[in-house]
Amino acid sequence: MTLPSYAMNQASFPEMYERWLVGPLFRPWAELTLDEVRLSPGDRVLDVACGTGIVARVAKERLGTGHVVGVDVSSDMLAVARALAPDIDWREGNASSLPLHEGEQFDVVVCQQGLQFFPDKASAVTEMRRALSKRGRLAIATWRADDEIPFFRELRRVAERHLGAIADQRYSFGDAASLEDLLRDAGFEDVQVKTISRTIRFDDGEPFIRLNTMAFVGMSTAGKAMGDDERKRVMEAIITESGPVLQQYSDGSALAFELRTNLAIASL
């Protein structure tokens, strides 16, 4: 889960998310994360806050016959996941009370860009620990603060002209020390957190700008209070005024920008 409920509750949003964001934005990080946890044949994998399931799907591609489970609170996101990969076990549920079978445990548990959205992070991490087998590996990724990511910082400032201050949940848990402390407090050992930067490229930046604007409007106090007509007008204004930022980060006809994430790897 990477966007607020306002955006996710729109009937077409999960398809838009999968079509425009997953390939260029989330798949590269999923591949990197699974490289870090070193999947082995026969591993059982749990993808927490799976969205449309890119981490679970990449894990399934690599494991072949391995058992892979994806959990998310959004039935709409899971509907897209099931359509794309019906051979994966998709379950609707909350990270603070994972829908596990009695005694069920996994060799690898991954949470990619979901932890920052959980109201009770400690409970969620405790649940991930419960799901992990002895000598299993946990991987959690959280974006760094958007003040460290110029492209997103500049887009937020454009949106704030219309919406006032925005507390962007996507970048709300970017402190590596806090992430490490959270995992150690939950009983994880050998916790290693590193910051990774990489260039992300979109062949067409306009759909990304529209989806990102939807997120800004949906997570802002002002946006939540707007009627449909006003919300649409404000969205279009933000999209138009974001044009110079988009142009600044254009690479020919494509969009390219640096993105930074924390990646924590831990074990029991």
C-alpha positions as a Markdown table, in Angstrom:
| # | Residue | x | y | z |
|---|---|---|---|---|
| 1 | Met | 0.0 | 0.0 | 0.0 |
| 2 | Thr | 1.6 | 3.2 | -1.1 |
| 3 | Leu | -1.2 | 5.8 | -1.5 |
| 4 | Pro | -3.9 | 7.1 | 0.8 |
| 5 | Ser | -7.4 | 5.7 | 1.0 |
| 6 | Tyr | -8.9 | 8.5 | -1.0 |
| 7 | Ala | -7.0 | 7.4 | -4.1 |
| 8 | Met | -7.2 | 3.7 | -3.4 |
| 9 | Asn | -11.0 | 3.7 | -3.0 |
| 10 | Gln | -11.4 | 4.9 | -6.6 |
| 11 | Ala | -12.6 | 1.9 | -8.7 |
| 12 | Ser | -9.9 | 2.4 | -11.4 |
| 13 | Phe | -7.0 | 3.2 | -9.1 |
| 14 | Pro | -5.5 | -0.4 | -8.6 |
| 15 | Glu | -5.4 | -0.9 | -12.4 |
| 16 | Met | -3.8 | 2.6 | -12.8 |
| 17 | Tyr | -1.3 | 1.8 | -10.1 |
| 18 | Glu | -0.3 | -1.5 | -11.7 |
| 19 | Arg | -0.2 | -0.1 | -15.2 |
| 20 | Trp | 1.8 | 3.0 | -14.6 |
| 21 | Leu | 3.7 | 2.6 | -11.3 |
| 22 | Val | 4.6 | -1.0 | -10.7 |
| 23 | Gly | 7.0 | -1.7 | -13.6 |
| 24 | Pro | 9.2 | 1.4 | -13.5 |
| 25 | Leu | 8.9 | 2.2 | -9.8 |
| 26 | Phe | 8.3 | -0.8 | -7.6 |
| 27 | Arg | 9.6 | -3.8 | -9.5 |
| 28 | Pro | 13.3 | -2.6 | -9.5 |
| 29 | Trp | 13.2 | -2.3 | -5.7 |
| 30 | Ala | 11.4 | -5.7 | -5.3 |
| 31 | Glu | 14.2 | -7.3 | -7.3 |
| 32 | Leu | 16.9 | -5.5 | -5.3 |
| 33 | Thr | 15.3 | -6.5 | -2.0 |
| 34 | Leu | 14.9 | -10.2 | -3.0 |
| 35 | Asp | 18.6 | -10.1 | -4.0 |
| 36 | Glu | 19.4 | -9.0 | -0.5 |
| 37 | Val | 17.5 | -11.7 | 1.3 |
| 38 | Arg | 19.0 | -14.4 | -1.0 |
| 39 | Leu | 16.0 | -16.6 | -1.8 |
| 40 | Ser | 16.7 | -20.3 | -1.9 |
| 41 | Pro | 14.8 | -23.1 | -3.5 |
| 42 | Gly | 11.9 | -24.2 | -1.3 |
| 43 | Asp | 11.7 | -20.9 | 0.6 |
| 44 | Arg | 8.3 | -19.8 | 1.8 |
| 45 | Val | 7.7 | -16.1 | 1.2 |
| 46 | Leu | 5.3 | -13.6 | 2.8 |
| 47 | Asp | 4.7 | -10.2 | 1.2 |
| 48 | Val | 3.1 | -7.9 | 3.7 |
| 49 | Ala | 1.2 | -4.9 | 2.4 |
| 50 | Cys | 1.6 | -6.4 | -1.0 |
| 51 | Gly | -0.6 | -4.0 | -3.0 |
| 52 | Thr | -1.0 | -5.6 | -6.5 |
| 53 | Gly | 1.7 | -8.0 | -5.5 |
| 54 | Ile | 5.0 | -7.2 | -7.2 |
| 55 | Val | 7.3 | -8.5 | -4.5 |
| 56 | Ala | 5.3 | -11.8 | -4.3 |
| 57 | Arg | 5.2 | -12.1 | -8.1 |
| 58 | Val | 9.0 | -11.6 | -8.4 |
| 59 | Ala | 9.5 | -14.1 | -5.6 |
| 60 | Lys | 7.3 | -16.6 | -7.4 |
| 61 | Glu | 9.2 | -16.1 | -10.7 |
| 62 | Arg | 12.5 | -16.8 | -8.9 |
| 63 | Leu | 11.3 | -19.8 | -6.8 |
| 64 | Gly | 9.1 | -21.5 | -9.4 |
| 65 | Thr | 7.3 | -24.0 | -7.1 |
| 66 | Gly | 7.9 | -22.1 | -3.8 |
| 67 | His | 5.0 | -21.2 | -1.6 |
| 68 | Val | 4.3 | -17.4 | -1.7 |
| 69 | Val | 1.6 | -15.5 | 0.2 |
| 70 | Gly | 0.6 | -11.8 | -0.3 |
| 71 | Val | -1.4 | -9.9 | 2.4 |
| 72 | Asp | -3.0 | -6.5 | 2.0 |
| 73 | Val | -6.0 | -4.6 | 3.5 |
| 74 | Ser | -7.3 | -3.5 | 0.1 |
| 75 | Ser | -9.6 | -6.0 | -1.6 |
| 76 | Asp | -9.4 | -3.9 | -4.8 |
| 77 | Met | -5.6 | -4.2 | -4.9 |
| 78 | Leu | -5.8 | -7.9 | -4.2 |
| 79 | Ala | -8.3 | -8.4 | -7.1 |
| 80 | Val | -5.7 | -7.1 | -9.5 |
| 81 | Ala | -3.1 | -9.3 | -7.9 |
| 82 | Arg | -5.2 | -12.4 | -8.2 |
| 83 | Ala | -5.9 | -11.6 | -11.9 |
| 84 | Leu | -2.2 | -11.3 | -12.6 |
| 85 | Ala | -1.0 | -14.3 | -10.6 |
| 86 | Pro | -3.7 | -16.7 | -9.6 |
| 87 | Asp | -1.2 | -19.3 | -8.4 |
| 88 | Ile | -0.1 | -17.1 | -5.5 |
| 89 | Asp | -2.0 | -17.2 | -2.2 |
| 90 | Trp | -3.5 | -13.7 | -1.8 |
| 91 | Arg | -5.1 | -12.9 | 1.6 |
| 92 | Glu | -7.0 | -9.8 | 2.8 |
| 93 | Gly | -5.9 | -8.7 | 6.2 |
| 94 | Asn | -4.2 | -6.2 | 8.5 |
| 95 | Ala | -0.5 | -6.1 | 9.1 |
| 96 | Ser | -1.2 | -5.8 | 12.9 |
| 97 | Ser | -3.1 | -9.1 | 12.8 |
| 98 | Leu | -1.8 | -11.1 | 9.9 |
| 99 | Pro | -4.2 | -13.8 | 8.5 |
| 100 | Leu | -1.9 | -16.7 | 9.1 |
| 101 | His | -2.9 | -20.4 | 9.5 |
| 102 | Glu | -2.2 | -22.0 | 12.8 |
| 103 | Gly | 1.5 | -22.6 | 13.1 |
| 104 | Glu | 2.2 | -21.1 | 9.7 |
| 105 | Gln | 5.7 | -19.6 | 9.3 |
| 106 | Phe | 7.9 | -18.3 | 6.5 |
| 107 | Asp | 11.5 | -18.3 | 5.6 |
| 108 | Val | 11.4 | -14.8 | 4.1 |
| 109 | Val | 9.0 | -11.9 | 5.1 |
| 110 | Val | 9.1 | -8.7 | 3.1 |
| 111 | Cys | 7.3 | -5.4 | 3.6 |
| 112 | Gln | 8.1 | -3.0 | 0.7 |
| 113 | Gln | 7.0 | 0.6 | 1.3 |
| 114 | Gly | 4.1 | -0.3 | 3.6 |
| 115 | Leu | 5.4 | 0.1 | 7.2 |
| 116 | Gln | 5.2 | 3.9 | 7.1 |
| 117 | Phe | 1.4 | 3.6 | 6.6 |
| 118 | Phe | 0.7 | 1.3 | 9.6 |
| 119 | Pro | -0.9 | 3.1 | 12.6 |
| 120 | Asp | 0.7 | 0.6 | 15.0 |
| 121 | Lys | 4.2 | -0.1 | 13.6 |
| 122 | Ala | 5.3 | -2.0 | 16.7 |
| 123 | Ser | 2.4 | -4.4 | 16.4 |
| 124 | Ala | 3.0 | -4.9 | 12.7 |
| 125 | Val | 6.7 | -5.7 | 13.2 |
| 126 | Thr | 5.8 | -8.1 | 16.1 |
| 127 | Glu | 3.4 | -9.9 | 13.7 |
| 128 | Met | 6.1 | -10.1 | 11.1 |
| 129 | Arg | 8.4 | -11.7 | 13.7 |
| 130 | Arg | 5.6 | -14.2 | 14.6 |
| 131 | Ala | 5.3 | -15.1 | 10.9 |
| 132 | Leu | 9.1 | -15.7 | 10.5 |
| 133 | Ser | 10.6 | -19.2 | 11.0 |
| 134 | Lys | 13.8 | -19.7 | 13.0 |
| 135 | Arg | 16.8 | -18.4 | 11.0 |
| 136 | Gly | 14.3 | -16.7 | 8.6 |
| 137 | Arg | 15.1 | -13.3 | 7.0 |
| 138 | Leu | 13.1 | -10.1 | 7.2 |
| 139 | Ala | 13.3 | -7.2 | 4.7 |
| 140 | Ile | 11.6 | -3.9 | 5.2 |
| 141 | Ala | 12.0 | -0.9 | 2.9 |
| 142 | Thr | 10.8 | 2.6 | 3.7 |
| 143 | Trp | 11.4 | 5.7 | 1.5 |
| 144 | Arg | 13.8 | 8.3 | 2.9 |
| 145 | Ala | 12.2 | 11.7 | 3.7 |
| 146 | Asp | 11.2 | 13.6 | 0.6 |
| 147 | Asp | 13.4 | 16.5 | 1.7 |
| 148 | Glu | 16.2 | 14.2 | 0.6 |
| 149 | Ile | 14.5 | 13.5 | -2.8 |
| 150 | Pro | 14.5 | 16.8 | -4.7 |
| 151 | Phe | 12.0 | 15.7 | -7.4 |
| 152 | Phe | 9.3 | 14.8 | -4.8 |
| 153 | Arg | 10.1 | 17.7 | -2.6 |
| 154 | Glu | 9.5 | 20.1 | -5.5 |
| 155 | Leu | 6.3 | 18.5 | -6.5 |
| 156 | Arg | 5.0 | 18.7 | -2.9 |
| 157 | Arg | 5.8 | 22.4 | -2.8 |
| 158 | Val | 3.7 | 22.9 | -5.9 |
| 159 | Ala | 0.8 | 21.1 | -4.4 |
| 160 | Glu | 1.1 | 23.0 | -1.1 |
| 161 | Arg | 0.3 | 26.2 | -2.9 |
| 162 | His | -3.2 | 24.9 | -3.3 |
| 163 | Leu | -3.6 | 22.5 | -0.4 |
| 164 | Gly | -1.6 | 24.0 | 2.5 |
| 165 | Ala | 1.0 | 21.9 | 4.3 |
| 166 | Ile | 1.0 | 18.2 | 3.4 |
| 167 | Ala | 2.2 | 15.5 | 5.7 |
| 168 | Asp | 3.2 | 12.9 | 3.1 |
| 169 | Gln | 2.9 | 9.5 | 4.7 |
| 170 | Arg | 4.9 | 7.9 | 2.0 |
| 171 | Tyr | 8.1 | 9.5 | 3.3 |
| 172 | Ser | 7.1 | 9.7 | 7.0 |
| 173 | Phe | 9.4 | 6.9 | 8.3 |
| 174 | Gly | 12.7 | 7.7 | 6.6 |
| 175 | Asp | 15.0 | 7.7 | 9.6 |
| 176 | Ala | 17.2 | 4.7 | 9.5 |
| 177 | Ala | 18.0 | 4.7 | 13.2 |
| 178 | Ser | 14.3 | 4.6 | 14.1 |
| 179 | Leu | 13.7 | 1.7 | 11.8 |
| 180 | Glu | 16.6 | -0.2 | 13.3 |
| 181 | Asp | 15.4 | 0.5 | 16.8 |
| 182 | Leu | 11.9 | -0.7 | 16.0 |
| 183 | Leu | 13.2 | -4.0 | 14.7 |
| 184 | Arg | 15.6 | -4.6 | 17.7 |
| 185 | Asp | 12.8 | -3.7 | 20.1 |
| 186 | Ala | 10.7 | -6.4 | 18.5 |
| 187 | Gly | 13.4 | -9.0 | 19.1 |
| 188 | Phe | 15.1 | -9.1 | 15.8 |
| 189 | Glu | 18.9 | -9.7 | 15.8 |
| 190 | Asp | 21.6 | -9.0 | 13.3 |
| 191 | Val | 19.7 | -5.9 | 12.0 |
| 192 | Gln | 21.4 | -4.1 | 9.2 |
| 193 | Val | 19.9 | -0.9 | 7.7 |
| 194 | Lys | 21.4 | 0.8 | 4.7 |
| 195 | Thr | 20.3 | 3.7 | 2.4 |
| 196 | Ile | 20.1 | 2.9 | -1.3 |
| 197 | Ser | 19.8 | 5.4 | -4.1 |
| 198 | Arg | 19.0 | 4.6 | -7.7 |
| 199 | Thr | 17.7 | 6.4 | -10.8 |
| 200 | Ile | 14.1 | 5.7 | -11.7 |
| 201 | Arg | 12.8 | 6.1 | -15.2 |
| 202 | Phe | 9.3 | 6.5 | -16.6 |
| 203 | Asp | 8.9 | 6.4 | -20.4 |
| 204 | Asp | 6.0 | 8.9 | -19.9 |
| 205 | Gly | 6.0 | 11.2 | -16.9 |
| 206 | Glu | 2.5 | 12.6 | -17.3 |
| 207 | Pro | 0.6 | 9.6 | -15.8 |
| 208 | Phe | 3.0 | 9.6 | -12.9 |
| 209 | Ile | 2.4 | 13.3 | -12.2 |
| 210 | Arg | -1.4 | 12.7 | -12.3 |
| 211 | Leu | -1.2 | 9.8 | -9.9 |
| 212 | Asn | 1.1 | 11.6 | -7.6 |
| 213 | Thr | -1.2 | 14.6 | -7.5 |
| 214 | Met | -4.1 | 12.3 | -6.6 |
| 215 | Ala | -2.0 | 11.2 | -3.7 |
| 216 | Phe | -1.3 | 14.8 | -2.6 |
| 217 | Val | -5.0 | 15.8 | -2.8 |
| 218 | Gly | -6.1 | 12.6 | -1.0 |
| 219 | Met | -3.8 | 12.9 | 1.9 |
| 220 | Ser | -4.2 | 16.6 | 2.5 |
| 221 | Thr | -6.7 | 18.0 | 5.0 |
| 222 | Ala | -7.9 | 20.5 | 2.4 |
| 223 | Gly | -8.4 | 17.9 | -0.3 |
| 224 | Lys | -10.4 | 15.6 | 2.0 |
| 225 | Ala | -12.9 | 18.5 | 2.6 |
| 226 | Met | -13.4 | 19.4 | -1.1 |
| 227 | Gly | -16.4 | 18.5 | -3.2 |
| 228 | Asp | -15.8 | 16.6 | -6.4 |
| 229 | Asp | -15.8 | 19.6 | -8.7 |
| 230 | Glu | -13.4 | 21.6 | -6.6 |
| 231 | Arg | -11.1 | 18.6 | -6.1 |
| 232 | Lys | -11.0 | 18.1 | -9.9 |
| 233 | Arg | -10.2 | 21.7 | -10.5 |
| 234 | Val | -7.4 | 21.8 | -7.9 |
| 235 | Met | -5.9 | 18.6 | -9.2 |
| 236 | Glu | -5.8 | 20.0 | -12.8 |
| 237 | Ala | -4.2 | 23.2 | -11.5 |
| 238 | Ile | -1.5 | 21.2 | -9.6 |
| 239 | Ile | -0.8 | 19.0 | -12.6 |
| 240 | Thr | -0.4 | 22.1 | -14.8 |
| 241 | Glu | 1.9 | 23.9 | -12.4 |
| 242 | Ser | 4.0 | 20.7 | -12.0 |
| 243 | Gly | 5.0 | 21.0 | -15.7 |
| 244 | Pro | 8.2 | 22.9 | -15.1 |
| 245 | Val | 9.3 | 20.3 | -12.4 |
| 246 | Leu | 8.5 | 17.5 | -14.9 |
| 247 | Gln | 10.5 | 19.3 | -17.6 |
| 248 | Gln | 13.5 | 19.8 | -15.2 |
| 249 | Tyr | 13.7 | 16.0 | -14.7 |
| 250 | Ser | 13.0 | 15.0 | -18.3 |
| 251 | Asp | 15.4 | 12.9 | -20.2 |
| 252 | Gly | 14.3 | 13.2 | -23.8 |
| 253 | Ser | 10.7 | 12.1 | -23.7 |
| 254 | Ala | 11.2 | 10.1 | -20.5 |
| 255 | Leu | 11.2 | 11.1 | -16.8 |
| 256 | Ala | 14.3 | 10.3 | -14.7 |
| 257 | Phe | 14.9 | 11.1 | -11.0 |
| 258 | Glu | 16.9 | 9.8 | -8.1 |
| 259 | Leu | 15.0 | 8.0 | -5.4 |
| 260 | Arg | 16.3 | 6.9 | -2.0 |
| 261 | Thr | 15.1 | 4.2 | 0.4 |
| 262 | Asn | 16.1 | 2.6 | 3.6 |
| 263 | Leu | 16.4 | -1.2 | 3.4 |
| 264 | Ala | 16.5 | -3.1 | 6.6 |
| 265 | Ile | 17.5 | -6.8 | 6.7 |
| 266 | Ala | 17.1 | -8.7 | 10.0 |
| 267 | Ser | 16.9 | -12.2 | 11.3 |
| 268 | Leu | 15.8 | -13.9 | 14.5 |
